[in-house]
Amino acid sequence: MEASHTGPNSSGKSWRSVIRSGKINSVVHPEKERKKESTGELSNAKRPGRPQKTTVVDERRFISMGKRNPFTTANQVNNTLQKAGVSISKSTIKRRLHESRYRGYTARCKPLISLKNRKDRLDFAKKHLKKPAQFWKNILWTDETKINLYQNDGKKKVWRRRGEAHDPKHTTSSVKHCGGSLMVWACMAASGTGTLVFIDVVTQHRSKLSNGW
């Protein structure tokens, strides 16, 4: 029997003190008593729907995989779980990741910058943080980039949370090289943009060599 007493506590004492008194084996909690009165049962009803196939340990395992390597695919997670004896679908894996606020995004592609250059850029930004507007009007900004002629460099999906797009571990790196592509140079200033210039990489390379002499 789950309880030897199902009637109301009419003694005026708390339920805990009645249990501690030892006069009865056990007492049904007031919520259980109300449930008994309304349904005629003390046990919990069987829950509808299919039971969840993953355990808390399983979910921790593949969420940890996504944290360690954000570029892990659902297929890779699934293969790892199958080796551990857990058979679930990719849809289930994605749902569990979504419940933990992880979404699949296209990784941002950023220039490959060394740690030294990152430090130099940060130092430059701090040094010029309080420069007046007139100072920046005299600056000419220049940059070069690669434009692919036939196809892109491929996009990768990454598991991350909202607001983590520019975290280095969630981005891919681009390097400047040619092969089915064009290199272009451009500049801009406070007064406007300059002309787009196409760079002949072979000529550029020879120019650098000649300047070195």
Contacts in CASP RR format, 6 or more apart in sequence:
PFRMAT RR
TARGET T0000
AUTHOR 0000-0000-0000
METHOD contacts of the structure
MODEL  1
MEASHTGPNSSGKSWRSVIRSGKINSVVHPEKERKKESTGELSNAKRPGR
PQKTTVVDERRFISMGKRNPFTTANQVNNTLQKAGVSISKSTIKRRLHES
RYRGYTARCKPLISLKNRKDRLDFAKKHLKKPAQFWKNILWTDETKINLY
QNDGKKKVWRRRGEAHDPKHTTSSVKHCGGSLMVWACMAASGTGTLVFID
VVTQHRSKLSNGW
2 26 0 8 1.000
2 28 0 8 1.000
2 42 0 8 1.000
2 43 0 8 1.000
3 25 0 8 1.000
3 26 0 8 1.000
3 27 0 8 1.000
3 28 0 8 1.000
3 32 0 8 1.000
3 42 0 8 1.000
4 24 0 8 1.000
4 25 0 8 1.000
4 26 0 8 1.000
5 24 0 8 1.000
5 25 0 8 1.000
5 26 0 8 1.000
5 27 0 8 1.000
5 28 0 8 1.000
6 28 0 8 1.000
6 33 0 8 1.000
6 36 0 8 1.000
6 42 0 8 1.000
7 28 0 8 1.000
7 33 0 8 1.000
8 33 0 8 1.000
9 15 0 8 1.000
9 18 0 8 1.000
9 27 0 8 1.000
11 18 0 8 1.000
13 21 0 8 1.000
15 27 0 8 1.000
15 29 0 8 1.000
15 30 0 8 1.000
18 24 0 8 1.000
18 27 0 8 1.000
19 26 0 8 1.000
19 27 0 8 1.000
28 36 0 8 1.000
28 42 0 8 1.000
32 42 0 8 1.000
35 41 0 8 1.000
35 42 0 8 1.000
36 42 0 8 1.000
39 45 0 8 1.000
53 87 0 8 1.000
53 88 0 8 1.000
53 92 0 8 1.000
54 86 0 8 1.000
54 88 0 8 1.000
54 92 0 8 1.000
54 96 0 8 1.000
58 81 0 8 1.000
58 86 0 8 1.000
58 88 0 8 1.000
59 96 0 8 1.000
59 100 0 8 1.000
61 80 0 8 1.000
61 81 0 8 1.000
61 84 0 8 1.000
62 77 0 8 1.000
62 80 0 8 1.000
62 81 0 8 1.000
62 93 0 8 1.000
62 96 0 8 1.000
62 97 0 8 1.000
63 96 0 8 1.000
63 97 0 8 1.000
63 100 0 8 1.000
63 102 0 8 1.000
65 72 0 8 1.000
65 76 0 8 1.000
65 77 0 8 1.000
65 80 0 8 1.000
66 72 0 8 1.000
66 77 0 8 1.000
66 97 0 8 1.000
66 102 0 8 1.000
66 159 0 8 1.000
70 158 0 8 1.000
70 159 0 8 1.000
70 160 0 8 1.000
70 169 0 8 1.000
70 170 0 8 1.000
71 107 0 8 1.000
71 156 0 8 1.000
71 157 0 8 1.000
71 158 0 8 1.000
71 159 0 8 1.000
72 159 0 8 1.000
73 157 0 8 1.000
74 90 0 8 1.000
74 93 0 8 1.000
74 94 0 8 1.000
75 90 0 8 1.000
77 93 0 8 1.000
78 88 0 8 1.000
78 89 0 8 1.000
78 90 0 8 1.000
78 93 0 8 1.000
81 87 0 8 1.000
81 88 0 8 1.000
81 93 0 8 1.000
97 103 0 8 1.000
97 159 0 8 1.000
101 161 0 8 1.000
101 162 0 8 1.000
102 159 0 8 1.000
102 160 0 8 1.000
102 161 0 8 1.000
103 159 0 8 1.000
103 160 0 8 1.000
103 161 0 8 1.000
103 162 0 8 1.000
104 157 0 8 1.000
104 158 0 8 1.000
104 159 0 8 1.000
104 160 0 8 1.000
105 157 0 8 1.000
105 158 0 8 1.000
105 160 0 8 1.000
105 165 0 8 1.000
105 170 0 8 1.000
106 155 0 8 1.000
106 156 0 8 1.000
106 157 0 8 1.000
106 158 0 8 1.000
107 155 0 8 1.000
107 156 0 8 1.000
107 157 0 8 1.000
107 158 0 8 1.000
107 170 0 8 1.000
107 171 0 8 1.000
107 172 0 8 1.000
108 165 0 8 1.000
108 166 0 8 1.000
108 170 0 8 1.000
108 171 0 8 1.000
108 172 0 8 1.000
109 153 0 8 1.000
109 171 0 8 1.000
109 172 0 8 1.000
109 173 0 8 1.000
109 174 0 8 1.000
110 166 0 8 1.000
110 171 0 8 1.000
110 172 0 8 1.000
110 173 0 8 1.000
110 174 0 8 1.000
111 173 0 8 1.000
111 174 0 8 1.000
111 176 0 8 1.000
112 173 0 8 1.000
112 174 0 8 1.000
112 175 0 8 1.000
113 121 0 8 1.000
128 135 0 8 1.000
136 190 0 8 1.000
137 189 0 8 1.000
137 190 0 8 1.000
137 191 0 8 1.000
139 189 0 8 1.000
139 190 0 8 1.000
140 187 0 8 1.000
140 188 0 8 1.000
140 189 0 8 1.000
141 187 0 8 1.000
141 188 0 8 1.000
141 189 0 8 1.000
142 185 0 8 1.000
142 186 0 8 1.000
142 187 0 8 1.000
143 185 0 8 1.000
143 186 0 8 1.000
143 187 0 8 1.000
144 176 0 8 1.000
144 183 0 8 1.000
144 184 0 8 1.000
144 185 0 8 1.000
144 186 0 8 1.000
144 199 0 8 1.000
145 176 0 8 1.000
145 183 0 8 1.000
145 184 0 8 1.000
146 174 0 8 1.000
146 176 0 8 1.000
146 177 0 8 1.000
146 178 0 8 1.000
146 181 0 8 1.000
146 182 0 8 1.000
146 183 0 8 1.000
146 184 0 8 1.000
147 181 0 8 1.000
147 182 0 8 1.000
147 183 0 8 1.000
147 184 0 8 1.000
148 180 0 8 1.000
148 181 0 8 1.000
149 180 0 8 1.000
149 181 0 8 1.000
149 182 0 8 1.000
150 180 0 8 1.000
153 174 0 8 1.000
156 172 0 8 1.000
158 170 0 8 1.000
160 167 0 8 1.000
160 170 0 8 1.000
164 170 0 8 1.000
165 171 0 8 1.000
176 183 0 8 1.000
178 201 0 8 1.000
182 198 0 8 1.000
182 199 0 8 1.000
183 198 0 8 1.000
183 199 0 8 1.000
183 201 0 8 1.000
183 204 0 8 1.000
184 196 0 8 1.000
184 197 0 8 1.000
184 198 0 8 1.000
184 199 0 8 1.000
185 196 0 8 1.000
185 197 0 8 1.000
185 198 0 8 1.000
185 199 0 8 1.000
186 193 0 8 1.000
186 194 0 8 1.000
186 195 0 8 1.000
186 196 0 8 1.000
186 197 0 8 1.000
187 193 0 8 1.000
187 194 0 8 1.000
188 194 0 8 1.000
END
